[in-house]
Amino acid sequence: MAMAVANCCFSLLTYTVKSRCCVSSQRYLAKSHHSIASVTCKAVVNHKRRPSSNRDGELKEGVSQKKSSRKSKDERSYILDDDDGIRGKRKAGRSQSAAFKSFGGQRKDKKEPKFDMKEQQVEPQNLKDAAFLDAVVKVYCTHTEPDYSLPWQKQRQYTSTGSAFMIGNGKLLTNAHCVEHYTQVKVKRRGDDTKYVAKVLARGVDCDIALLSVESEEFWGAEPLEFGCLPRLQDAVTVVGYPLGGDTISVTKGVVSRIEVTSYAHGSSDLLGIQIDAAINPGNSGGPAFSDQGECIGVAFQVYRSEEVENIGYVIPTTVVSHFLNDYERNGRYTGFPSLGVLLQKLENPALRACLKVNSNEGVLVRRVEPISDANRVLKEGDVIVSFDDVNVGCEGTVPFRSNERIAFRYLISQRFTGDVAELGIIRAGSFIKVKVVLNPRVNLVPYHVDGGQPSYLIIAGLVFTPLSEPLMEEECEDSIGLKLLAKSRYSLARFKGEQIVIVSQVLANEVNFGYEEMSNQQAPCKNKYLVFEFEDNYLVVLEREAASASSFHILKDYGIPSERSSDLSEPYVDSLEDNQAAVQDFGNSPISNLEIGFDGLLWA
């Protein structure tokens, strides 16, 4: 098939923090350091977790940057599932000070579960009212993940179990990681042998929440749970779910230890979270946490594991749950938590404040603005944000929270919805001004999750082109990706909407590509000259056009590939003049210069 080469931009974006959820498989989670003002989240279920590192002197708001470093044995994050055991995956190149675990389903690479004998089990009859336990159900999910290295096919399916609970109107709430890459979801009530097929209505990856429905009227009957308010420190909390260790419902009890903006492992985001000391194990993901009054105060979703600590679990508070549900009701779908789109720095140093002409002990410095965010229209590097919707921002990047507490500035952003307009008070060159910014979800140049089921791909004469993504980097291992490409994925920002890093993931050997068989994971900016591909580091690939077209059928047949391109690439790509103009702008200092990134690509006719 004839292919033409034209201008198109493929590039990289700053890497943000990642981590995952709780199910019956182990996964790695981490903290994030650098970030831009956008709210992100993490989850607990059976999925792989991604770590991110945070520096003490930097705020994470929106665009976060990842650092590559080896983790010790203690520095792991896990996702736990409840079928056959705990699955663990070590993530190279991410630094973590501890490990987040998510509980939900199980998968391959199984390990024997470990139990903490210190964890206190509470019998349901000890609760004031055990009737609300009937609203908690067990989730059975069959997952089929894409094979990112071979993007035209899927991996072997696996199963996991988690928890969910009824919230009224024929709907259930669980964790997003419990139903990630789902092919079938079933639920079973307490004390019932019948499993009912459930439909996934919405998944909030950033907040690790999923909304389910069950059509069968026989399933319903229990009273739905009522949501309570945000608890106080030392308030008693009871976690209910179906973790490893048995088939019946489990109840554990503890207290609220901390309430603050927390890294959500599954969604690689930072949202309000409740830290508790009640036991949370694989399979608890998606289960409710109750107050002494029997009100639901949140959803269990991840744990923190390290040799230095114990009994640290996390609950998604009702404020985040309500935001998710309101978003879904407003738009008929979930649109996500918004982001400001800036990278910030604390202003604790008096000399730094004096240099920026900030007289008061407040404000955070704008280090970088994401090019595709609305903030790029009104904010500049060197601006100092001193207020958000008339709420003063402290020099440590915190704002007042409840009576006697302070919380990270990004908490205010997470309370808004996509499309909302926020008013910022800023100091620019010593003068105070106010600007308005439209808040939208952040779009990562290198996505943490691939939407739509299968990753995009295009095969030209055996060269497999596919966008770079976090799951692909996990499969390929960072060593095979290369340091230069890794650096771009960590530190570069998207310069226009729809920008991607496209790589040649592998070469399917054939006579037409003789001599190029060992190519892999090369970034692909290409020149507009037939089938001439100029890769980074001046690596040149020249293919005879007619021979490449003629070889397509035989290559697909030899390797059992159904199509030479993914379904989403059936239409030709059109590179607009507006996008090209945006691409040549200079967006400030970066470890990767604009010249190194380039903005040439492929246009498929």
N, C-alpha and C positions, 0 to 999 in steps of 0.2 A: 504494500500500500504506500502510495506516495506520501512523503512527509516533508514539510517545509520547516526551515529553521528561521526564527524571527526574534524580534525583541520582546522580552517578557521578563519579569524580575523574580528571581528566586533569592531569598536571603535569610538571615537569621534574626532571632530576637532574644532579648534577655531571658535567662532561665530563671524560673521561679521555684519556690519550695514545693516539695512533693512529699506525699506520704499516703498511707492507705488505711483500710478499715478493719472491722472485726468480724470474722466468720470462723470457719473451721480450718483455715489455712494461715500460715504465718507470712507476714510481709513486712518490709522495712518502712519505717517512717522517720522523718527528720524534721528539724526546725529550719526556719528560713531566716536569712539575715537581711540582705539588701532587698528592698522591695519598693514598689511604687504604689501610690495610693489606690489600691484596689482591694476589695475584700475577697479573700480566698478561703477555702475550707478543706478539711480532711475527713476521712471516713473510716468506718470500722466494719469490715466484712471480709469475704474471701477474695481479696485481690492483692496485687503486689503493691508495696508501699514505696514511696519515694522520699528520701530525706532531703532536707535543705538546711543550710547553716546560716546563723544570724550573728552579726557582730554587735557587740554591746553598744558601740557608738553610732549605730545606724538604725533608722526606723524602717519597718517594712510597711510600705503603703502602695499597693498596686503592682508595680513592676518589681519583682524580686529577682535577685541575681544569685546563682548557685555557685558554690565553690567546690572544686574537686579535691577530695582528700580521702584517705583510707579510714575505715571505721574499725574500732576495736571490737572485741567479742561482745562487749556490753552495749555498744552503740548500735542497736538494731531496732527496727520497727516491725511489727508483725501484724498480720491479718489472720484472724482465727475463724475456722469454720467448724461445724459441729457434726460431721459425718464420720470420717475415718480417722481424723487426727488433726495435727497442726502442721501446716505447711510453712516452711521457712525459706526465704530467698535472701541471700546476701547481696547488697547493692554496692558495687564498687564505685569509688569516686564521689561519694557524698559523705559529709561529715555530720555526725549526730552526737549529741551529748547523752542521749538515752534512746529508748526504743518505744515507739507507739505500736500497740497491737490492736487489730480489729477482729471482731468475732462474727462469724456467720456461717459460711459453707466450707466444704473441704475440697481438696483437689489433689493432683499428683504430687510427687515428692513428699510423701507423707512421713511424719515422724510421730513417735509415741507421745501423747499428751502428758504434760507434767502438771501435777496438782499441788497447790499450796495448802498444806494441812491446817494452816493458821486461818484460812478463810472461814468465816462464820456463816453457816447455813441457818436460815430462819424458816421455821415451819409456817405454812399459811395460816393455821389456826391461831397463831400468836398475833396476827394482825387484827386491827380493830374491826375491819370489814373485809372478809376474803372474797366477797362477791365480785369485786372488780377484777379479780384474777381471771374470770371467765372471758374477759375481753382480750386477753393476751393469747396469741396463736403462734403456732410453729410454722416456719416458712421452709419449703423444700424447693430448691432452685437447681435447674440444670443449665450449666454455662457452656458456651462454645466461643472461645476467644479467637480472634483473627490470628493468622500466622503472618506477622509483620515482615519477616524475611522472605516469605513466599506469599505476597499479598493477594493472590487469586484463590487462596484456599484458607481453611480454618484448622485450628488445632483440635486435638482429641477432646471430646466433651468430658466434663467432670461435674460432680454434684456437690452441693453444700447445703447446710441448714442454718437458719437464723431465727429471729423472732420478729413479731409485728403485733400491732394492737388496733382495735376498732376505735374510730374517731367520729362515727356517725355518718349519715347520708350514704350508707353502703360503701364506705371507704376504710382502708387500712393504711397505717403508717409504718414504714420500716426504714432501714438504711439503704442508700443507693448502692453501696458496695455489695449488699446482699443479693442484688439482682443485676449486677453488671454483666454484660454480654449474655443475657438470659435467652434461652430458647423455650423454656417452660418454667412456670412458677405455680406451685401448689401450696395451699395452706390447710392446716388442720387445727380444729378447736381443741381446747382442753377437755379430756374425757371422751373424745370421739375418735372412732376408727376411720372415718371417711375423710379423704383428702379432696379439696375443691380447687378447681383451676382458677387462678387469679390473673387479672390483667394489669399490666403496668401502665398507669395513666401518665405519670411524670417522674423524672429522675433529676434531682438536683445534685450534680456531681460536686459542686463547690461546697455545699452544705451537708453532703452525705445523707440526703433524705429522699425517699421514694414514696410515691402515692400509688396504692393498689386498690382494685375493686374486685368484687366477686359477684357474679350475676345470679348464682343460685340462691333462692330465698331460704332454702333449708339451712344455709350456713349461718344466717343471722338469727339473733335472739338475745344475745347478751347485751347488757347496757354499755354503750360506748363510754370511753373515759372522758373525764372533764379535765381541761388544762388549768393549771394553777399559775400563780405568779412566780417571779424569780425568787428563789429561796435566799435565806441569810446564812452567813457563816455559822457552822456548828448545828444547823438544822438537821434533824434526822432524815435519812433518805433510804428507801427500799428499792432495790433493783430486781425486776422480775423478767424471766425469760426461759429459754430452753438451751442451756449451755451443755458442753461435754460432761460426761459422767452419769448420764441417765436419760430416759425418754420422757419423764414427766416434768412438770413445771418446777422451776427453781427460784427461790427467794433468798436474797442476801441483803444485809442491812449495814449501814454506815452513817457517816455524817458528811456534810458539805465542808470541804477543806479550803476551797479557793474558787473565786469567780473572776475570770479575766479573759482577755482576748487570747485565744488558743490556736495553735496550728492544727488544722484538720488534715489528717494523713491522706485520706482518699482524694480530696479535691485540691490539695496543695494550696489551701487558702487559710486566712486568719479571721476567725469569727469568735463571738462570745462563746465561752464554754464553761461548764461547771466541773470542777475537780472533786471527786469523792473518794473515800477509802473503802467503800463497799466492794466486795469481790465481783469482778467482771471477767468472764471466761469466754472462750470460743463458743459461739452460738448465742451469746447474749445480745449480739448486735441487732439493733432494731427493737429491742424490748424497752418498755417504759420504766421510768424511775418515779417513785411516788413519795409524796410527803406523808407525814403522820395523819393528815386529814383525808388521805386517799385520793388526793388530786395528783394528776400527772405533771411533774415539773420538768420533764425532758425525756430524751431518747438516749440510751446507752449506745456508744459507738466506737470507742477505742480505749486502749490502756497504755501505760508507760512502763516499760520493762527495763531494768538495769540491775546490776549486782549491788549498787549503792542504795536502791530504793525498793519499796514494796507497797502494794495496795494503793496504787495511783490509777484511778479510772476516770473516764471523761464522759459527760452527758451533754447532749445538745439541748440547750435551754429552750423553753417555750417561746421566747422572743424570736429565736431563729426559726423555729417550727412555724410560728404564725406568719413570719415574713414569707416563707416558702409557700404556705397555703394561700395567702392573700395574693401573691404574685400569680399563682396558678389560676385563681378565680378571676383576677383582673384581665388576664391575657388569654385564657383558655389553654395556656401552656406555661412552662416554667422558663423565665428569661434570665434568671441569675442575679446574684448580688452585684451592685455597681462598684465601679472603681474610679478614683480620682485621676489616676494615670501619671503619678509623679514619684520620683525617688527622693526621699527626704533624709535630712541629717539633723541630729539634736543640736541645740545651741546652749549647752551647759557652760562652755568656756567663755569667760567675760571678755577676753581679747577678741574672740570671734564675733561676739555680739557688737562690740565697739566698732570693729572693722566694717560690719554690715549696717552700722548706724541704727542699731536697735537699742533703745534706751532702757526698756523694761526687761525683766527676767522672763521672757515668754517667746514663743514662736519656734518654728522649725524651718530649716533652710531647704529650698528647692534645689536639689543637685542635678536633676535631670527630668525632662518632661517627655512622656511617651508621644511620639510623632502623630499617631493616629487617634489620640484622645482629644476631646474637646478642650482640655486644659492647655493644649499646645497653642490654642488660639489666643489665650489671655495671660498665661503664665510664662515666665522666663527663668532661666537658670540664674540663681542669685537672689531671687525673690524670697521673702520670709513670710510664711503663713502664720498669722497671729490669731485668727479666729475662723470658725466654721459655723455659718448660720448664727452669728452673734455669740457663739460659745468660745471663750478664750482658750487658746492652745498653749500649754506650758512649754518651757524650754526642753523638757524631756519628752515632748511629744505626747503628753497626756491631757485629758480633760476631766472635769468633775464628773463623778459617778455616784449616784445615790447620795446619802447624807455625808459620810466622812471618808469617801473613797475617791480614787482617781483611776482612770482606765485609758488604754491606748487610744490615740486620736482616731484611728481607723474604725473604731467602734461607731462613731457618729456617721461615717459613710455607710456602714453596713445597715443602718437603720432606714436608709433611703431606698427608693426603688429605681429601676432602670428608666431613664428619661427624666428623672427629677432634676430640678435646677437648684444648685447650692450656691450660697453667697459666701465668698472668701474675703476676709480682711487681710491685706498683704502690705508689707513694707518694701518699697522698691527705691533704692538709692536714698534712703532716709525719709521718704514721703509715704504717708499712709493712704492707700486707695482700696476700694472695694470692687471686686469683679464677680461675675456670675459664670458658673461652669455647669454644663450638662453632664450628668453622671451616667456612664454606660459600663457594662461588663468588660473586663479586660480580655483581649484576644491575644493569645500567646503565639509568637512566631513558631516556636516548637511546642506543639500541643501536648498536654499531659494525657489527654484521652482522645481517642479517635471516634468522632461521632459518625453515625450512619452504618455501623457494623463493620464494613471492610475498608481498609486504607486504599487510597487512590494509587494507581500504577499505570505505566505505559511501557510497552515493550517495543523497541526499535532495533531490528536486526540482532535480537538476543540481548541487548542492553536493557536492563530492568530499571526504569526510572520510578522513584517513589518519594513522597515528601518525608522529611526527617521528623520523627516524633519521639516522645519519651518511651513509649512501649517498644519502638524499634531499637532504640539505644539500649534498653534493658535486654532485649533478645540478643543483640549483636555483641554486647559487652563494650565498655568504653575504650578498651585497648584497641579494638578493631576499628573504632570510629575515627581515631586520629585526634591528636591534640589540637590541631588548628581548627578542625570542624567542631570539636568540643568547646573550644573557646568561643567560637561564634555563637553556638547554641546557648551558651551561658550568659554572654554579655552583650549581644547585639539586640537592637530593638527593631520591630517591624516599622518600615518607613511608609507603607501605604496599605490600605485594606486588601486582604487577600494574598499578601506576600507570604511566600513559603521558602523553605530551604529544600531544594530538590536534589537528590543524590542518585547515583547509579549504585544500587544495592548489590548487584552481582551481574555477571555476564553469562548467559546461557550459551555454552560453546557450540559453534557452528563454523562452517568454512568461511562464511561472510565476515565473521569477526575474528578471524585467525590472528593470534598475537595479542589479543586484548582479554583473554580468558581470566587472567588473574586480577583484573580490575574489581574493586569493591569499595563501597562507601566513599565515592568521589562526588563532591558538590558539582552541580552541572549548570554553570552559566555558559551559553552556547552562542556562536557567531552566526550571523545571517548569511550562510553560504552552503546551501544544500545540506548534506549530512556530514558536516564538519563540526565536531564537538571539541571545544577548547575548555579543559578542566583547570582546576587550580594547580598551581605549581607548574604551569605550562605543559601539562599532560595533554597530548593531542590525539584524537581519535577521528579517523577519516574512513567513511564507509561509502562504497559505490551505491548510488541511489537505486538503480534498477535491481541490482543484486540484493540489496537490503529488503526491497519490497517483495521480491520473489521468494526470499527465504522465510518470510513471515509464517506462511502456512506450515512449512515443514518444522520450524522451531516449535510452534504451538503443539503440533502433533507429537513430536519427539518427547516433549516434556509434559504432556498431558495438561496443557493450559487451555481453559475454555475460550479465552478472548485475549486479544493483544492489548486491551486497555480496560480499566474499570468502568462501570456504567456511568459514573459521574463525569467521565471525560468524553462522553459521546458527542458533545458539542464543542466546536473549536473555541479556543481561548482568545479573547480580544483584549489587547493591551491598550487602555485608554490614554489619551494625551495627559489627562489630569494625573493619572497614576505615575507616568514618567516624570512629570514635573515635580511631584512630591518626592520621587526617589532620589533626585539629584540634590536635594537640600542637605545642608549640614546640620546635624542635630547634636553638636557638642562633642566633647572628648569621649573616646571609647577605646577599649583595648583593641578593637578592630576598626580600621579606618574605612571611610566610604569607598576608597579606591580598591581596597582589598575585597570588599563584599561584591561589588559589581552589580549590575542590574540587567544583564542579558539573560534570555531564556529561550524556551521552545514555544513555537506556535504550531499547533497541529491542524492541518487542513483535511 
